[in-house]
């Protein structure tokens, strides 16, 4: 699939910039990137904008990534948007649990273009 519009959800502006750069280097350089600093802002953004891919951290203020993904997957208008979790993980959530909840892929931090290609390489 061609991901032309990508939403990056992470509370760190530096992380959002690094994620965008890694995706551009991995071949997603023609995509338009949008940003949100938490799940609440991302859901609000998605009420009137469409994207082809969501990249989300898990640990964020206001609404964490897991809650955001659950709400996204329950909503008729957003449930089919592929979600890639980009996180250092930790806590009580595993990659297998995230995949079971509808996440397309999990990329561990620190992110790199190689990890992006490994997760989505065939879809550039």
Helices and strands as residue ranges (DSSP letters): E 5-9, H 13-25, E 32-36, H 39-45, E 53-56, H 65-74, E 82-87, H 95-100, E 105-108, H 113-120, G 121-123
